[in-house]
Amino acid sequence: MSKAEYEAAVAAFLRTKGVTRCPTVCAVPTQAIVAEADRAAYRDYVAAQEAARAEKLKTLQQMLRLAPLPPV
């Protein structure tokens, strides 16, 4: 397989699977230098996940009429 064929195959895989980057780059410690844009994107992702978790907890508490839990 030539380099051009390999790159075309990888590009086709990424297009069909929707993969844009290795998730472990942002999830585990690394010795590599991670671009600031990737770190910012990961921080945004974590913040969105936390906000969704808090909203889900708030909704559940309202449904069950429980006292709010202290912040973590």
PDB file with SEQRES, HELIX, SHEET and CRYST1 records, atoms N, CA, C and O in Angstrom:
SEQRES   1 A   72  MET SER LYS ALA GLU TYR GLU ALA ALA VAL ALA ALA PHE          
SEQRES   2 A   72  LEU ARG THR LYS GLY VAL THR ARG CYS PRO THR VAL CYS          
SEQRES   3 A   72  ALA VAL PRO THR GLN ALA ILE VAL ALA GLU ALA ASP ARG          
SEQRES   4 A   72  ALA ALA TYR ARG ASP TYR VAL ALA ALA GLN GLU ALA ALA          
SEQRES   5 A   72  ARG ALA GLU LYS LEU LYS THR LEU GLN GLN MET LEU ARG          
SEQRES   6 A   72  LEU ALA PRO LEU PRO PRO VAL                                  
HELIX    1 AA1 LYS A    3  LYS A   17  1                                  15    
HELIX    2 AA2 THR A   24  ALA A   27  1                                   4    
HELIX    3 AA3 GLU A   36  LEU A   64  1                                  29    
CRYST1    1.000    1.000    1.000  90.00  90.00  90.00 P 1           1          
ATOM      1  N   MET A   1       0.865  -1.173   0.000  1.00  0.00           N  
ATOM      2  CA  MET A   1       0.000   0.000   0.000  1.00  0.00           C  
ATOM      3  C   MET A   1       0.908   1.230   0.000  1.00  0.00           C  
ATOM      4  O   MET A   1       1.807   1.354   0.832  1.00  0.00           O  
ATOM      5  N   SER A   2       0.663   2.115  -0.923  1.00  0.00           N  
ATOM      6  CA  SER A   2       1.475   3.328  -1.007  1.00  0.00           C  
ATOM      7  C   SER A   2       1.057   4.312   0.086  1.00  0.00           C  
ATOM      8  O   SER A   2       0.008   4.159   0.711  1.00  0.00           O  
ATOM      9  N   LYS A   3       1.886   5.307   0.299  1.00  0.00           N  
ATOM     10  CA  LYS A   3       1.574   6.315   1.309  1.00  0.00           C  
ATOM     11  C   LYS A   3       0.284   7.056   0.954  1.00  0.00           C  
ATOM     12  O   LYS A   3      -0.525   7.346   1.835  1.00  0.00           O  
ATOM     13  N   ALA A   4       0.090   7.359  -0.316  1.00  0.00           N  
ATOM     14  CA  ALA A   4      -1.124   8.058  -0.751  1.00  0.00           C  
ATOM     15  C   ALA A   4      -2.364   7.197  -0.516  1.00  0.00           C  
ATOM     16  O   ALA A   4      -3.397   7.702  -0.076  1.00  0.00           O  
ATOM     17  N   GLU A   5      -2.261   5.887  -0.810  1.00  0.00           N  
ATOM     18  CA  GLU A   5      -3.392   4.979  -0.576  1.00  0.00           C  
ATOM     19  C   GLU A   5      -3.696   4.876   0.918  1.00  0.00           C  
ATOM     20  O   GLU A   5      -4.857   4.871   1.330  1.00  0.00           O  
ATOM     21  N   TYR A   6      -2.635   4.794   1.720  1.00  0.00           N  
ATOM     22  CA  TYR A   6      -2.805   4.716   3.170  1.00  0.00           C  
ATOM     23  C   TYR A   6      -3.514   5.966   3.694  1.00  0.00           C  
ATOM     24  O   TYR A   6      -4.476   5.870   4.456  1.00  0.00           O  
ATOM     25  N   GLU A   7      -3.032   7.130   3.279  1.00  0.00           N  
ATOM     26  CA  GLU A   7      -3.643   8.378   3.730  1.00  0.00           C  
ATOM     27  C   GLU A   7      -5.093   8.490   3.270  1.00  0.00           C  
ATOM     28  O   GLU A   7      -5.936   9.004   4.005  1.00  0.00           O  
ATOM     29  N   ALA A   8      -5.390   8.016   2.068  1.00  0.00           N  
ATOM     30  CA  ALA A   8      -6.768   8.036   1.571  1.00  0.00           C  
ATOM     31  C   ALA A   8      -7.643   7.093   2.389  1.00  0.00           C  
ATOM     32  O   ALA A   8      -8.789   7.419   2.701  1.00  0.00           O  
ATOM     33  N   ALA A   9      -7.104   5.924   2.738  1.00  0.00           N  
ATOM     34  CA  ALA A   9      -7.867   4.961   3.540  1.00  0.00           C  
ATOM     35  C   ALA A   9      -8.139   5.515   4.935  1.00  0.00           C  
ATOM     36  O   ALA A   9      -9.247   5.379   5.454  1.00  0.00           O  
ATOM     37  N   VAL A  10      -7.143   6.133   5.536  1.00  0.00           N  
ATOM     38  CA  VAL A  10      -7.325   6.722   6.864  1.00  0.00           C  
ATOM     39  C   VAL A  10      -8.337   7.859   6.800  1.00  0.00           C  
ATOM     40  O   VAL A  10      -9.210   7.957   7.662  1.00  0.00           O  
ATOM     41  N   ALA A  11      -8.233   8.711   5.799  1.00  0.00           N  
ATOM     42  CA  ALA A  11      -9.177   9.819   5.652  1.00  0.00           C  
ATOM     43  C   ALA A  11     -10.603   9.306   5.457  1.00  0.00           C  
ATOM     44  O   ALA A  11     -11.544   9.868   6.018  1.00  0.00           O  
ATOM     45  N   ALA A  12     -10.768   8.249   4.671  1.00  0.00           N  
ATOM     46  CA  ALA A  12     -12.102   7.672   4.462  1.00  0.00           C  
ATOM     47  C   ALA A  12     -12.651   7.106   5.763  1.00  0.00           C  
ATOM     48  O   ALA A  12     -13.831   7.279   6.066  1.00  0.00           O  
ATOM     49  N   PHE A  13     -11.807   6.435   6.530  1.00  0.00           N  
ATOM     50  CA  PHE A  13     -12.239   5.882   7.818  1.00  0.00           C  
ATOM     51  C   PHE A  13     -12.682   7.002   8.753  1.00  0.00           C  
ATOM     52  O   PHE A  13     -13.739   6.917   9.379  1.00  0.00           O  
ATOM     53  N   LEU A  14     -11.871   8.047   8.844  1.00  0.00           N  
ATOM     54  CA  LEU A  14     -12.212   9.155   9.731  1.00  0.00           C  
ATOM     55  C   LEU A  14     -13.501   9.833   9.299  1.00  0.00           C  
ATOM     56  O   LEU A  14     -14.301  10.235  10.143  1.00  0.00           O  
ATOM     57  N   ARG A  15     -13.712   9.966   7.995  1.00  0.00           N  
ATOM     58  CA  ARG A  15     -14.946  10.580   7.492  1.00  0.00           C  
ATOM     59  C   ARG A  15     -16.160   9.733   7.841  1.00  0.00           C  
ATOM     60  O   ARG A  15     -17.176  10.269   8.283  1.00  0.00           O  
ATOM     61  N   THR A  16     -16.074   8.425   7.653  1.00  0.00           N  
ATOM     62  CA  THR A  16     -17.243   7.571   7.881  1.00  0.00           C  
ATOM     63  C   THR A  16     -17.514   7.342   9.358  1.00  0.00           C  
ATOM     64  O   THR A  16     -18.670   7.213   9.761  1.00  0.00           O  
ATOM     65  N   LYS A  17     -16.465   7.290  10.172  1.00  0.00           N  
ATOM     66  CA  LYS A  17     -16.643   7.028  11.604  1.00  0.00           C  
ATOM     67  C   LYS A  17     -16.811   8.298  12.422  1.00  0.00           C  
ATOM     68  O   LYS A  17     -17.232   8.240  13.577  1.00  0.00           O  
ATOM     69  N   GLY A  18     -16.490   9.435  11.840  1.00  0.00           N  
ATOM     70  CA  GLY A  18     -16.633  10.690  12.564  1.00  0.00           C  
ATOM     71  C   GLY A  18     -15.566  10.917  13.616  1.00  0.00           C  
ATOM     72  O   GLY A  18     -15.753  11.751  14.502  1.00  0.00           O  
ATOM     73  N   VAL A  19     -14.475  10.215  13.548  1.00  0.00           N  
ATOM     74  CA  VAL A  19     -13.392  10.361  14.515  1.00  0.00           C  
ATOM     75  C   VAL A  19     -12.536  11.548  14.094  1.00  0.00           C  
ATOM     76  O   VAL A  19     -12.118  11.644  12.941  1.00  0.00           O  
ATOM     77  N   THR A  20     -12.279  12.450  15.036  1.00  0.00           N  
ATOM     78  CA  THR A  20     -11.452  13.610  14.707  1.00  0.00           C  
ATOM     79  C   THR A  20     -10.123  13.604  15.436  1.00  0.00           C  
ATOM     80  O   THR A  20      -9.150  14.176  14.945  1.00  0.00           O  
ATOM     81  N   ARG A  21     -10.061  12.974  16.592  1.00  0.00           N  
ATOM     82  CA  ARG A  21      -8.797  12.890  17.322  1.00  0.00           C  
ATOM     83  C   ARG A  21      -8.897  11.764  18.339  1.00  0.00           C  
ATOM     84  O   ARG A  21      -9.991  11.318  18.687  1.00  0.00           O  
ATOM     85  N   CYS A  22      -7.769  11.323  18.798  1.00  0.00           N  
ATOM     86  CA  CYS A  22      -7.731  10.262  19.799  1.00  0.00           C  
ATOM     87  C   CYS A  22      -8.220  10.828  21.131  1.00  0.00           C  
ATOM     88  O   CYS A  22      -7.637  11.795  21.620  1.00  0.00           O  
ATOM     89  N   PRO A  23      -9.268  10.264  21.737  1.00  0.00           N  
ATOM     90  CA  PRO A  23      -9.787  10.827  22.984  1.00  0.00           C  
ATOM     91  C   PRO A  23      -8.810  10.720  24.147  1.00  0.00           C  
ATOM     92  O   PRO A  23      -8.910  11.490  25.102  1.00  0.00           O  
ATOM     93  N   THR A  24      -7.866   9.781  24.088  1.00  0.00           N  
ATOM     94  CA  THR A  24      -6.931   9.648  25.202  1.00  0.00           C  
ATOM     95  C   THR A  24      -5.966  10.814  25.270  1.00  0.00           C  
ATOM     96  O   THR A  24      -5.337  11.021  26.308  1.00  0.00           O  
ATOM     97  N   VAL A  25      -5.830  11.576  24.211  1.00  0.00           N  
ATOM     98  CA  VAL A  25      -4.944  12.742  24.239  1.00  0.00           C  
ATOM     99  C   VAL A  25      -5.399  13.712  25.315  1.00  0.00           C  
ATOM    100  O   VAL A  25      -4.571  14.323  25.990  1.00  0.00           O  
ATOM    101  N   CYS A  26      -6.694  13.857  25.478  1.00  0.00           N  
ATOM    102  CA  CYS A  26      -7.222  14.812  26.452  1.00  0.00           C  
ATOM    103  C   CYS A  26      -7.584  14.161  27.783  1.00  0.00           C  
ATOM    104  O   CYS A  26      -7.832  14.870  28.758  1.00  0.00           O  
ATOM    105  N   ALA A  27      -7.619  12.847  27.847  1.00  0.00           N  
ATOM    106  CA  ALA A  27      -8.150  12.180  29.025  1.00  0.00           C  
ATOM    107  C   ALA A  27      -7.095  11.666  29.990  1.00  0.00           C  
ATOM    108  O   ALA A  27      -7.388  11.507  31.175  1.00  0.00           O  
ATOM    109  N   VAL A  28      -5.907  11.408  29.540  1.00  0.00           N  
ATOM    110  CA  VAL A  28      -4.884  10.850  30.421  1.00  0.00           C  
ATOM    111  C   VAL A  28      -3.617  11.691  30.347  1.00  0.00           C  
ATOM    112  O   VAL A  28      -3.366  12.368  29.350  1.00  0.00           O  
ATOM    113  N   PRO A  29      -2.821  11.641  31.413  1.00  0.00           N  
ATOM    114  CA  PRO A  29      -1.559  12.377  31.375  1.00  0.00           C  
ATOM    115  C   PRO A  29      -0.684  11.902  30.218  1.00  0.00           C  
ATOM    116  O   PRO A  29      -0.687  10.724  29.861  1.00  0.00           O  
ATOM    117  N   THR A  30       0.045  12.816  29.656  1.00  0.00           N  
ATOM    118  CA  THR A  30       0.887  12.484  28.518  1.00  0.00           C  
ATOM    119  C   THR A  30       2.179  13.278  28.595  1.00  0.00           C  
ATOM    120  O   THR A  30       2.246  14.314  29.257  1.00  0.00           O  
ATOM    121  N   GLN A  31       3.186  12.790  27.924  1.00  0.00           N  
ATOM    122  CA  GLN A  31       4.441  13.526  27.853  1.00  0.00           C  
ATOM    123  C   GLN A  31       4.460  14.419  26.620  1.00  0.00           C  
ATOM    124  O   GLN A  31       5.367  15.235  26.453  1.00  0.00           O  
ATOM    125  N   ALA A  32       3.488  14.270  25.782  1.00  0.00           N  
ATOM    126  CA  ALA A  32       3.407  15.084  24.572  1.00  0.00           C  
ATOM    127  C   ALA A  32       2.888  16.472  24.921  1.00  0.00           C  
ATOM    128  O   ALA A  32       2.314  16.684  25.989  1.00  0.00           O  
ATOM    129  N   ILE A  33       3.092  17.390  24.030  1.00  0.00           N  
ATOM    130  CA  ILE A  33       2.561  18.738  24.196  1.00  0.00           C  
ATOM    131  C   ILE A  33       1.205  18.775  23.497  1.00  0.00           C  
ATOM    132  O   ILE A  33       1.106  18.557  22.289  1.00  0.00           O  
ATOM    133  N   VAL A  34       0.172  19.051  24.271  1.00  0.00           N  
ATOM    134  CA  VAL A  34      -1.186  19.097  23.738  1.00  0.00           C  
ATOM    135  C   VAL A  34      -1.499  20.547  23.381  1.00  0.00           C  
ATOM    136  O   VAL A  34      -1.266  21.461  24.172  1.00  0.00           O  
ATOM    137  N   ALA A  35      -2.017  20.736  22.204  1.00  0.00           N  
ATOM    138  CA  ALA A  35      -2.326  22.087  21.728  1.00  0.00           C  
ATOM    139  C   ALA A  35      -3.332  22.765  22.651  1.00  0.00           C  
ATOM    140  O   ALA A  35      -4.223  22.118  23.201  1.00  0.00           O  
ATOM    141  N   GLU A  36      -3.178  24.059  22.808  1.00  0.00           N  
ATOM    142  CA  GLU A  36      -4.076  24.828  23.669  1.00  0.00           C  
ATOM    143  C   GLU A  36      -5.527  24.708  23.201  1.00  0.00           C  
ATOM    144  O   GLU A  36      -6.440  24.669  24.026  1.00  0.00           O  
ATOM    145  N   ALA A  37      -5.745  24.650  21.908  1.00  0.00           N  
ATOM    146  CA  ALA A  37      -7.111  24.513  21.386  1.00  0.00           C  
ATOM    147  C   ALA A  37      -7.737  23.200  21.842  1.00  0.00           C  
ATOM    148  O   ALA A  37      -8.922  23.165  22.175  1.00  0.00           O  
ATOM    149  N   ASP A  38      -6.953  22.116  21.862  1.00  0.00           N  
ATOM    150  CA  ASP A  38      -7.476  20.831  22.326  1.00  0.00           C  
ATOM    151  C   ASP A  38      -7.751  20.868  23.823  1.00  0.00           C  
ATOM    152  O   ASP A  38      -8.754  20.326  24.286  1.00  0.00           O  
ATOM    153  N   ARG A  39      -6.860  21.506  24.581  1.00  0.00           N  
ATOM    154  CA  ARG A  39      -7.089  21.612  26.027  1.00  0.00           C  
ATOM    155  C   ARG A  39      -8.331  22.440  26.310  1.00  0.00           C  
ATOM    156  O   ARG A  39      -9.112  22.099  27.198  1.00  0.00           O  
ATOM    157  N   ALA A  40      -8.525  23.522  25.567  1.00  0.00           N  
ATOM    158  CA  ALA A  40      -9.710  24.361  25.747  1.00  0.00           C  
ATOM    159  C   ALA A  40     -10.972  23.587  25.372  1.00  0.00           C  
ATOM    160  O   ALA A  40     -11.988  23.683  26.060  1.00  0.00           O  
ATOM    161  N   ALA A  41     -10.908  22.829  24.293  1.00  0.00           N  
ATOM    162  CA  ALA A  41     -12.066  22.021  23.880  1.00  0.00           C  
ATOM    163  C   ALA A  41     -12.401  20.991  24.947  1.00  0.00           C  
ATOM    164  O   ALA A  41     -13.575  20.741  25.220  1.00  0.00           O  
ATOM    165  N   TYR A  42     -11.382  20.391  25.551  1.00  0.00           N  
ATOM    166  CA  TYR A  42     -11.626  19.399  26.604  1.00  0.00           C  
ATOM    167  C   TYR A  42     -12.230  20.070  27.840  1.00  0.00           C  
ATOM    168  O   TYR A  42     -13.145  19.522  28.454  1.00  0.00           O  
ATOM    169  N   ARG A  43     -11.730  21.242  28.204  1.00  0.00           N  
ATOM    170  CA  ARG A  43     -12.306  21.966  29.347  1.00  0.00           C  
ATOM    171  C   ARG A  43     -13.772  22.298  29.080  1.00  0.00           C  
ATOM    172  O   ARG A  43     -14.608  22.166  29.974  1.00  0.00           O  
ATOM    173  N   ASP A  44     -14.089  22.727  27.862  1.00  0.00           N  
ATOM    174  CA  ASP A  44     -15.480  23.019  27.508  1.00  0.00           C  
ATOM    175  C   ASP A  44     -16.340  21.766  27.598  1.00  0.00           C  
ATOM    176  O   ASP A  44     -17.471  21.812  28.082  1.00  0.00           O  
ATOM    177  N   TYR A  45     -15.796  20.644  27.128  1.00  0.00           N  
ATOM    178  CA  TYR A  45     -16.517  19.372  27.175  1.00  0.00           C  
ATOM    179  C   TYR A  45     -16.809  18.980  28.619  1.00  0.00           C  
ATOM    180  O   TYR A  45     -17.932  18.600  28.949  1.00  0.00           O  
ATOM    181  N   VAL A  46     -15.792  19.072  29.481  1.00  0.00           N  
ATOM    182  CA  VAL A  46     -15.966  18.703  30.888  1.00  0.00           C  
ATOM    183  C   VAL A  46     -16.989  19.621  31.547  1.00  0.00           C  
ATOM    184  O   VAL A  46     -17.832  19.156  32.315  1.00  0.00           O  
ATOM    185  N   ALA A  47     -16.926  20.909  31.259  1.00  0.00           N  
ATOM    186  CA  ALA A  47     -17.886  21.854  31.833  1.00  0.00           C  
ATOM    187  C   ALA A  47     -19.310  21.536  31.378  1.00  0.00           C  
ATOM    188  O   ALA A  47     -20.245  21.603  32.175  1.00  0.00           O  
ATOM    189  N   ALA A  48     -19.476  21.197  30.116  1.00  0.00           N  
ATOM    190  CA  ALA A  48     -20.808  20.853  29.601  1.00  0.00           C  
ATOM    191  C   ALA A  48     -21.324  19.572  30.245  1.00  0.00           C  
ATOM    192  O   ALA A  48     -22.505  19.479  30.579  1.00  0.00           O  
ATOM    193  N   GLN A  49     -20.450  18.587  30.422  1.00  0.00           N  
ATOM    194  CA  GLN A  49     -20.854  17.334  31.062  1.00  0.00           C  
ATOM    195  C   GLN A  49     -21.265  17.591  32.513  1.00  0.00           C  
ATOM    196  O   GLN A  49     -22.266  17.049  32.982  1.00  0.00           O  
ATOM    197  N   GLU A  50     -20.499  18.410  33.216  1.00  0.00           N  
ATOM    198  CA  GLU A  50     -20.810  18.727  34.609  1.00  0.00           C  
ATOM    199  C   GLU A  50     -22.126  19.495  34.708  1.00  0.00           C  
ATOM    200  O   GLU A  50     -22.928  19.236  35.605  1.00  0.00           O  
ATOM    201  N   ALA A  51     -22.350  20.435  33.797  1.00  0.00           N  
ATOM    202  CA  ALA A  51     -23.603  21.191  33.797  1.00  0.00           C  
ATOM    203  C   ALA A  51     -24.793  20.266  33.531  1.00  0.00           C  
ATOM    204  O   ALA A  51     -25.840  20.404  34.163  1.00  0.00           O  
ATOM    205  N   ALA A  52     -24.634  19.335  32.610  1.00  0.00           N  
ATOM    206  CA  ALA A  52     -25.708  18.383  32.314  1.00  0.00           C  
ATOM    207  C   ALA A  52     -25.975  17.484  33.516  1.00  0.00           C  
ATOM    208  O   ALA A  52     -27.127  17.188  33.833  1.00  0.00           O  
ATOM    209  N   ARG A  53     -24.900  17.049  34.190  1.00  0.00           N  
ATOM    210  CA  ARG A  53     -25.058  16.207  35.376  1.00  0.00           C  
ATOM    211  C   ARG A  53     -25.778  16.972  36.480  1.00  0.00           C  
ATOM    212  O   ARG A  53     -26.675  16.430  37.127  1.00  0.00           O  
ATOM    213  N   ALA A  54     -25.393  18.226  36.700  1.00  0.00           N  
ATOM    214  CA  ALA A  54     -26.019  19.039  37.740  1.00  0.00           C  
ATOM    215  C   ALA A  54     -27.492  19.295  37.419  1.00  0.00           C  
ATOM    216  O   ALA A  54     -28.339  19.250  38.311  1.00  0.00           O  
ATOM    217  N   GLU A  55     -27.795  19.560  36.160  1.00  0.00           N  
ATOM    218  CA  GLU A  55     -29.186  19.789  35.760  1.00  0.00           C  
ATOM    219  C   GLU A  55     -30.025  18.526  35.955  1.00  0.00           C  
ATOM    220  O   GLU A  55     -31.165  18.593  36.415  1.00  0.00           O  
ATOM    221  N   LYS A  56     -29.454  17.384  35.601  1.00  0.00           N  
ATOM    222  CA  LYS A  56     -30.170  16.120  35.782  1.00  0.00           C  
ATOM    223  C   LYS A  56     -30.436  15.868  37.269  1.00  0.00           C  
ATOM    224  O   LYS A  56     -31.526  15.434  37.643  1.00  0.00           O  
ATOM    225  N   LEU A  57     -29.437  16.143  38.112  1.00  0.00           N  
ATOM    226  CA  LEU A  57     -29.595  15.967  39.553  1.00  0.00           C  
ATOM    227  C   LEU A  57     -30.650  16.923  40.095  1.00  0.00           C  
ATOM    228  O   LEU A  57     -31.473  16.539  40.926  1.00  0.00           O  
ATOM    229  N   LYS A  58     -30.626  18.164  39.626  1.00  0.00           N  
ATOM    230  CA  LYS A  58     -31.609  19.159  40.066  1.00  0.00           C  
ATOM    231  C   LYS A  58     -33.021  18.721  39.695  1.00  0.00           C  
ATOM    232  O   LYS A  58     -33.942  18.828  40.505  1.00  0.00           O  
ATOM    233  N   THR A  59     -33.189  18.234  38.481  1.00  0.00           N  
ATOM    234  CA  THR A  59     -34.498  17.765  38.030  1.00  0.00           C  
ATOM    235  C   THR A  59     -34.974  16.589  38.876  1.00  0.00           C  
ATOM    236  O   THR A  59     -36.138  16.529  39.270  1.00  0.00           O  
ATOM    237  N   LEU A  60     -34.076  15.666  39.148  1.00  0.00           N  
ATOM    238  CA  LEU A  60     -34.433  14.507  39.969  1.00  0.00           C  
ATOM    239  C   LEU A  60     -34.827  14.943  41.372  1.00  0.00           C  
ATOM    240  O   LEU A  60     -35.799  14.435  41.931  1.00  0.00           O  
ATOM    241  N   GLN A  61     -34.077  15.884  41.943  1.00  0.00           N  
ATOM    242  CA  GLN A  61     -34.401  16.376  43.281  1.00  0.00           C  
ATOM    243  C   GLN A  61     -35.766  17.048  43.297  1.00  0.00           C  
ATOM    244  O   GLN A  61     -36.529  16.883  44.249  1.00  0.00           O  
ATOM    245  N   GLN A  62     -36.076  17.802  42.252  1.00  0.00           N  
ATOM    246  CA  GLN A  62     -37.379  18.459  42.181  1.00  0.00           C  
ATOM    247  C   GLN A  62     -38.495  17.432  42.063  1.00  0.00           C  
ATOM    248  O   GLN A  62     -39.565  17.587  42.653  1.00  0.00           O  
ATOM    249  N   MET A  63     -38.233  16.385  41.295  1.00  0.00           N  
ATOM    250  CA  MET A  63     -39.248  15.341  41.132  1.00  0.00           C  
ATOM    251  C   MET A  63     -39.496  14.629  42.454  1.00  0.00           C  
ATOM    252  O   MET A  63     -40.636  14.301  42.784  1.00  0.00           O  
ATOM    253  N   LEU A  64     -38.453  14.396  43.193  1.00  0.00           N  
ATOM    254  CA  LEU A  64     -38.574  13.664  44.454  1.00  0.00           C  
ATOM    255  C   LEU A  64     -38.748  14.591  45.651  1.00  0.00           C  
ATOM    256  O   LEU A  64     -38.944  14.135  46.777  1.00  0.00           O  
ATOM    257  N   ARG A  65     -38.675  15.896  45.398  1.00  0.00           N  
ATOM    258  CA  ARG A  65     -38.811  16.923  46.432  1.00  0.00           C  
ATOM    259  C   ARG A  65     -37.822  16.715  47.570  1.00  0.00           C  
ATOM    260  O   ARG A  65     -38.177  16.779  48.747  1.00  0.00           O  
ATOM    261  N   LEU A  66     -36.591  16.466  47.194  1.00  0.00           N  
ATOM    262  CA  LEU A  66     -35.525  16.293  48.170  1.00  0.00           C  
ATOM    263  C   LEU A  66     -34.818  17.618  48.403  1.00  0.00           C  
ATOM    264  O   LEU A  66     -34.839  18.512  47.557  1.00  0.00           O  
ATOM    265  N   ALA A  67     -34.200  17.722  49.554  1.00  0.00           N  
ATOM    266  CA  ALA A  67     -33.373  18.903  49.824  1.00  0.00           C  
ATOM    267  C   ALA A  67     -32.150  18.850  48.920  1.00  0.00           C  
ATOM    268  O   ALA A  67     -31.630  17.765  48.658  1.00  0.00           O  
ATOM    269  N   PRO A  68     -31.686  19.983  48.445  1.00  0.00           N  
ATOM    270  CA  PRO A  68     -30.510  19.979  47.571  1.00  0.00           C  
ATOM    271  C   PRO A  68     -29.280  19.446  48.293  1.00  0.00           C  
ATOM    272  O   PRO A  68     -29.093  19.677  49.488  1.00  0.00           O  
ATOM    273  N   LEU A  69     -28.455  18.737  47.554  1.00  0.00           N  
ATOM    274  CA  LEU A  69     -27.211  18.226  48.110  1.00  0.00           C  
ATOM    275  C   LEU A  69     -26.191  19.352  48.165  1.00  0.00           C  
ATOM    276  O   LEU A  69     -26.232  20.271  47.347  1.00  0.00           O  
ATOM    277  N   PRO A  70     -25.273  19.283  49.129  1.00  0.00           N  
ATOM    278  CA  PRO A  70     -24.231  20.318  49.176  1.00  0.00           C  
ATOM    279  C   PRO A  70     -23.341  20.220  47.947  1.00  0.00           C  
ATOM    280  O   PRO A  70     -23.160  19.132  47.400  1.00  0.00           O  
ATOM    281  N   PRO A  71     -22.779  21.348  47.503  1.00  0.00           N  
ATOM    282  CA  PRO A  71     -21.903  21.305  46.322  1.00  0.00           C  
ATOM    283  C   PRO A  71     -20.673  20.455  46.585  1.00  0.00           C  
ATOM    284  O   PRO A  71     -20.181  20.360  47.710  1.00  0.00           O  
ATOM    285  N   VAL A  72     -20.197  19.847  45.524  1.00  0.00           N  
ATOM    286  CA  VAL A  72     -19.029  18.963  45.651  1.00  0.00           C  
ATOM    287  C   VAL A  72     -17.780  19.714  45.321  1.00  0.00           C  
ATOM    288  O   VAL A  72     -16.688  19.148  45.368  1.00  0.00           O  
TER     289      VAL A  72                                                      
END                                                                             
